[in-house]
Amino acid sequence: MNLQMTGHHVEISAAMRTYVTEKLTRITRHFDQVMDVSVTLSVEKLEQKIEATVHVSGRNFRCESTDADMYAAIDLLADKLDRQILRHKEKQSNHHNQETIRHKAVD
């Protein structure tokens, strides 16, 4: 997984970088085909905003979250991305095999 982080009106500290990396490894736990992740951290007045674009084979996922605390915004973003990846993984699974098993059981 290639992780690219940029800061807009905020300096990315080493602690923040490791926190984002730890949270985004949860995505790879569910879906191994994550290629690139692009994360942008920004501060606009009193709001801390984080945006992420995840590129997997054949699809891009984009998500953003805003909170008063940057670490809380990172947590929200990780939860949203996790839900999107799980939904994508469920759509990719082969449901036809389950239908044939049900039909054979009925006969």
C-alpha positions in Angstrom: 0.0 0.0 0.0 1.5 3.3 -1.1 0.5 6.1 1.3 0.8 9.7 0.3 0.0 12.4 2.9 -0.2 16.1 2.4 -1.1 18.9 4.7 -3.0 22.1 3.9 -2.4 24.8 6.5 -1.2 22.1 8.9 2.2 20.5 9.5 2.0 16.7 9.6 3.9 15.5 12.7 5.4 12.1 13.0 2.8 11.1 15.6 0.0 12.1 13.3 1.6 10.2 10.4 1.9 7.0 12.4 -1.7 7.4 13.7 -3.1 7.7 10.2 -1.0 4.7 9.0 -2.2 2.5 11.9 -5.9 3.4 11.2 -5.6 2.8 7.5 -4.0 -0.6 7.9 -7.5 -1.7 9.1 -8.6 -1.4 5.5 -6.0 -3.8 4.3 -7.1 -6.3 6.9 -10.4 -6.5 5.1 -9.3 -6.1 1.5 -5.8 -7.0 0.3 -5.9 -5.3 -3.1 -5.4 -1.7 -1.9 -2.9 -0.1 -4.2 -2.7 3.6 -3.4 -4.0 5.8 -0.6 -3.9 9.6 -0.8 -4.7 11.5 2.4 -5.0 15.3 2.8 -5.2 16.9 6.2 -6.4 20.5 6.4 -7.4 23.1 8.9 -10.1 25.7 8.1 -10.8 28.1 11.0 -11.9 25.8 13.9 -12.6 22.7 11.8 -10.0 19.9 11.3 -10.7 18.2 8.0 -9.3 15.0 6.5 -9.9 13.6 3.0 -8.8 10.3 1.6 -8.9 8.6 -1.8 -8.3 4.9 -1.8 -7.5 3.2 -5.1 -8.2 -0.5 -5.3 -8.2 -2.7 -8.4 -10.9 -1.3 -10.6 -12.4 1.3 -8.3 -11.6 4.4 -6.3 -13.2 5.3 -2.9 -13.3 8.9 -1.7 -14.2 9.9 1.8 -13.9 12.9 4.1 -14.7 13.8 7.6 -14.6 17.0 9.7 -14.3 17.4 13.5 -12.9 19.9 16.0 -10.1 17.4 16.8 -7.9 16.0 14.1 -7.5 12.6 15.7 -11.3 12.3 16.0 -11.6 13.2 12.3 -9.1 10.5 11.5 -11.2 7.9 13.5 -14.4 8.9 11.6 -12.6 8.7 8.3 -11.3 5.2 9.0 -14.8 4.0 10.0 -16.3 5.4 6.8 -13.6 3.9 4.6 -13.9 0.6 6.4 -17.7 0.5 5.7 -17.2 1.3 2.0 -14.5 -1.3 1.5 -16.6 -4.0 3.3 -19.6 -3.1 1.1 -17.4 -3.3 -2.0 -16.0 -6.7 -0.9 -19.6 -8.1 -0.3 -20.6 -7.0 -3.8 -17.6 -8.8 -5.3 -18.3 -12.1 -3.7 -19.8 -14.8 -5.8 -23.5 -15.2 -4.9 -24.2 -17.7 -7.7 -22.6 -20.6 -5.9 -25.0 -20.2 -2.9 -28.0 -20.4 -5.3 -26.8 -23.8 -6.8 -26.3 -25.2 -3.3 -29.9 -24.2 -2.4 -31.3 -25.7 -5.5 -29.5 -29.0 -5.0 -30.7 -29.2 -1.4 -34.3 -28.7 -2.5 -34.2 -31.5 -5.1 
